Amino acid sequence: TIKNQRGAPALPPTPPFCRATMDGKIVHKAADGSEVILDAHPTIKNHSVLALRQWTTMDSGAQNRGDSTVLLHVTHSNLDRHFHEIRLDMHMSISALKDKLRNHTGTGSAHMWLTLLDDTDAPIADLEDDSRLLGFYSPYDGCTIHITDLDPYSLAANGGLDNVNLVEKYEISEENYMKREDNFRKYREKKRAEDPTWSIAKEMRQREIARQKKLDPNYEAPPEPEIKIIDDPDHLKAEADAISVGQRCQVKVGTRRGEVKYVGRVEGIGKGYWIGVQYDEPLGKNDGEVLGKRYFTCPDKYGGFVRPDNIEVGDFPERGLSELEDSDEEDEQADTNAGE
């Protein structure tokens, strides 16, 4: 058997041969003739995934688990999602179990009908006596407790708790938004009329300094970072002239890739030249429209605008799934540096 240093079966190569044993195990035979014994699972059939699961869930002896603890899956008649390996005590009553499951599913204890299923989803027993202990029904790791919601007015019915498309969302048109006296754009314009270098970050810094000085009158604030004000309408024009619509490109910070869709000025986000990009993945912030003016067209969240010096053009083909290395942290940093 192939084992790693922790004593668990290592991730095997693609199997040319496997067989099942009488005790429900799977013997996975690798190309070099070595064998790995895997625990069968009712839903996971891929042997590599089985081996990975077995390695990550093996008992190393460090886990704090009582002798009376059992790991059970939970399913619900009205919910699409499943709750895997909920840790339960065999000495808890069915009434206490219902109270615990209520916190997970939202179904009231009085409206639950619980059924214990084995690891093949075959029914073992209905947990109908609230006074009995869970251990009376002899559950074991890998069994499932299925909840049937008997409440005709249940909030979980018809996807009420897990289908976000059913949630009514507040929407406001661009025209009505601009009519509001308290909208953020008007507030920003007012603040920048008073101070051209104003930003949310600067205001939060000033508030923090005021708070610190209130606590300590001798507090000395650190030096404020220098902010470069761009007031040249031809800022980065030479760099923009070297970029053409239709070229493949890659953002320098965050390594997002896409196609150049626009080169020129963009009203409302800063003077100078900008590059409009349609990304290969939904990593942008718009569909090519900024403040009501359209510069190019693409699907929503696929569009963005970056400065010419923050982008490279050339041979940047679309990545495969295994090559997608962008992290949320890189994307946030890219947005800060590029001014999208």
HELIX and SHEET records of a PDB file:
HELIX    1   1 HIS A   47  THR A   57  1                                  11    
HELIX    2   2 ILE A   94  THR A  105  1                                  12    
HELIX    3   3 SER A  109  HIS A  111  5                                   3    
HELIX    4   4 LEU A  134  TYR A  137  5                                   4    
HELIX    5   5 ALA A  157  GLY A  159  5                                   3    
HELIX    6   6 VAL A  164  LEU A  166  5                                   3    
HELIX    7   7 GLU A  174  LYS A  179  1                                   6    
HELIX    8   8 PHE A  184  GLU A  194  1                                  11    
HELIX    9   9 ILE A  200  LEU A  215  1                                  16    
HELIX   10  10 LYS A  237  ASP A  241  1                                   5    
HELIX   11  11 PRO A  308  ASN A  310  5                                   3    
HELIX   12  12 LEU A  321  GLU A  323  5                                   3    
HELIX   13  13 ASP A  328  ALA A  338  1                                  11    
SHEET    1   A 3 PHE A  17  ALA A  20  0                                        
SHEET    2   A 3 LYS A  25  LYS A  29 -1                                        
SHEET    3   A 3 GLU A  35  ASP A  39 -1                                        
SHEET    1   B 5 PHE A  83  ASP A  89  0                                        
SHEET    2   B 5 THR A  69  HIS A  76 -1                                        
SHEET    3   B 5 THR A 144  ASP A 149  1                                        
SHEET    4   B 5 MET A 112  LEU A 117 -1                                        
SHEET    5   B 5 PRO A 123  ASP A 126 -1                                        
SHEET    1   C 5 GLY A 303  VAL A 306  0                                        
SHEET    2   C 5 TYR A 273  TYR A 279 -1                                        
SHEET    3   C 5 ARG A 257  ARG A 265 -1                                        
SHEET    4   C 5 ARG A 248  VAL A 251 -1                                        
SHEET    5   C 5 ILE A 311  VAL A 313 -1                                        
SHEET    1   D 2 GLU A 289  VAL A 290  0                                        
SHEET    2   D 2 LYS A 293  ARG A 294 -1                                        
END                                                                             
